[in-house]
Amino acid sequence: MIFSGTTLKDLSKRSVLIILIGFIATGGAFYAFAELAGEVLEQEKFAVDQYVTELVRQIQTPWLSVAMGWITDAGSVIWITVASILFFAYLLFFSSKSRWIAIYFAVSMLGISLLTKLLKLTFERQRPSVLEEYDGTGFSFPSGHSTGSIVFYGFILYYVLLHHLRKGWKVLIVSLLIAAIVFIGLSRVYLGVHYFTDVMAGFAFGLSWLLICISSLEWTVWRQRRRQKN
């Protein structure tokens, strides 16, 4: 990791590979979002949306609907906002890591909120269903639950990877965070308040923004450590 405070020439091949993968992933995620966005602007219909909608109808059960309602709350505006404030306070006052992490976390969450609202107003895609009880109001593209959850839980995942935890604990926590992101997105489709492509676009755009913020954070902390070393 760049947090070690080394110079560029001291970076290991593994670190360089991680950075390259980050840039490639950012580009790929943004390209995927741009492709979907272009089709939505042209008001194209997606076969995958119809296919997933039909699949959901076949698997719907009362208990699964209740479960999906609980899962979708983990990506709601209220929960993400409250949890973000608490995590920011922890990073700022209790974490032993650089305070730049708290600053960039705040930037990532505020940024994705504003950008998602701007994109929704730009594309003005109508929802498949309007259900206020599941935050299913306003425009549909991209899914705000998807963008918010991948940035929030993704940043926590990144923070977990910085810690010297046992490998088993890291694998468990990372797996749970990834599962939370995926199931929050799927819950939006299951509940009928988003198209599948809304969720995929939300994941793609959110991942792009998350990787940009993390890359900027890594670079900022590396420069700070380098100045302190010199």
N, C-alpha and C positions, 0 to 999 in steps of 0.2 A: 504494500500500500504506500501511497505517497506520503502518508502521515509519519513515516519514519524519519523525515527531515533530510533525506539524501539529496544529492544533486542529480541532474538528469542522467549524467553518464554513469552514475552508480545504480540506476534502476535495474532490477533483474529482468530477465527475459519474460518471466511470468507477469511482472507489473506492466511491462510494455504491452504484452498480449492482452491484459485486462483492459488497458486504456484503448487499444485498437478495437477490441470487441465492443466496448462502450460506444465508440463513435459509429461503428457499423450498425449496432442495434438502434442507435438514435436515428440514423439515416433511414434504416429499414422501417422503423415504426412510423416515422413522419411520412414516408412514401406511401405506406399502407393507408394512413389517414387521408392523405391528399387524394388517393385514388377513390376512396369511398366518398369523400367530400365532393369531388367532381361529379360523380354519378348522382348524388343527392341533389346537387344544384340543378342538374338536368332533369330532376324528378323521375329518375329511372326506378323501375321496380326490381327488387332483388329476389331471385328464385330461392335463395337460402333463407330469406325472411319467411316466405310462405312455407317452406319445408319445416323450419324450426317451429313455427306456429302450429302446424298440424301435429308435429311430434309432441309438443307440450299438451295439446288437447287429449292425446292418447294416454299420457301418463299422469294426468291430474287426479289427485285424490285429496280428500279433506285434510288428512294429517300432513301431507306434503305442502299443501297450501298454507297451513298454519306455520310450518317450519320455514317456508320461504318468506313469510311475512316477518318472522323474527330475524332471519338472515339479512333481509333488505334493510332493516333498521340499523344494522352495523355499518351501512354506507350512507345513512341519512345525513342531511345537512346539520341537524341538531347534534347528533352523536359525534360526527367528525369535527364539528366546531369545538364542542366541549373537550373532547379527547385531545385535540390539537393544542388548545390552551394549556391543558394539564401537562402534556408532553413538552411543550415549549418552556413552561416554568421549570420542569425537571432538568431539561438541558441547560437552562440558563443559570440555575441556582444550585443544583445538586450533582450534575455530571462532572466528572474529572476531565472530560475531553474539552477540546477547544470551544470557546463560546461562538465561534464562527458556525458551528453546527446548528446552534439554536437560531442564529440569524438566517441561515440559508433554509432551515426548515420553515421558518415563518414566511420567507420569500416564496418557497415552493407552494405552500398552502394558499396564501393570499393570491399568488399568481394564477394557480389552476382554477381558483374560484372565479376570478375576473375573466380569464380567458374562456372558460366554459360558458359563462353567461353571454359573452360577446359572440361566440360561435353559434349558440342557440339562436340569438337574434339575427345572425347573418343567414343561417340556413332556413329557419322558420319551418322546420319539418313537423307536421302534426303527429301526435302520438296515436298508436293503434287503439288505445283506450285511455280515458281520463278517469283516474281513481285517486281522489285526494287523500284517502287514508294511507296510500302507499307513496306519497309524494309524487303522484302521477299527474302533475299539472304543468302547464307551460309547454314549451317546445321540446322536441324529442331528441334532436341530433346536435351534439353527441350526448350520450348518457352521462349525467352529472354524477350519479352514484359510481359509475365506472372510472371516470377521471379522478374523482376525489379519493376513492378507495385505493387505486393503484399508486397515487402519489403519497397518501398518508401511510398506508401499511407498507408500501415499498420503501419509504424513508426509514421507517422503524426497522425493516429488514436490513437495510444498509447499516444502520446503527448497531444492530446485533452482531453483524459480521465484523465490526471494529473491535468488539470485546474479546477478551481471551477466555472464552467459555470452552467447556469440553465439547468435542466434536459432536457427540450425541445430542447435547442440548441445543447446539446450533442447528443441527439438522431438523430436530423436532420443531423448534420455534419458526425457522424459515419455512418449513412445510406447512405449518398452521397459518402463517401469514399469506403464503401463496394461495392456499385453499380458501381463505377468507376473501381474497380479491376475486378469485374465479367464481365462487358461489354467490357473491354479492352481484356480480354481473349477470350470472345466470338467473338469479331471482327476479331481476327486472324483466327479463323475457318471459319467465314462467308466469309472473303476475299480470302480464299483458300490458304493461305501461311503457314498454320500449320494444323496438324491433331489434333483432339479433345484430344487424349492422350498426345500430346506435351504440350497442355495447362494445362491439369490436372497434369502432372508431374511437370510443371513449378510452379503451385500453391503449390503443395505438398512440393517441395524442397525449394521454397522461404519462405513458412510458417515456415518450420523447421529452416532455417537460421535466420529468423526474431525473432522467439521465443528464440533461443539460444542467440542472441545479446541482446534482452531485458532482459532476465534472468541474463546475465552477468552484464548488466548495473544496474539492481536492486540490485544485490549482491555488486557491487562496491560502489554504493552510500550508501547502508546500512552500509557497513564497515566504510566508510568515516564519516558518521554521528555518528556512535558509538564511533569512536576514538575521535571526537570532544566533544562528551558528557562526555567521561571519562577524 
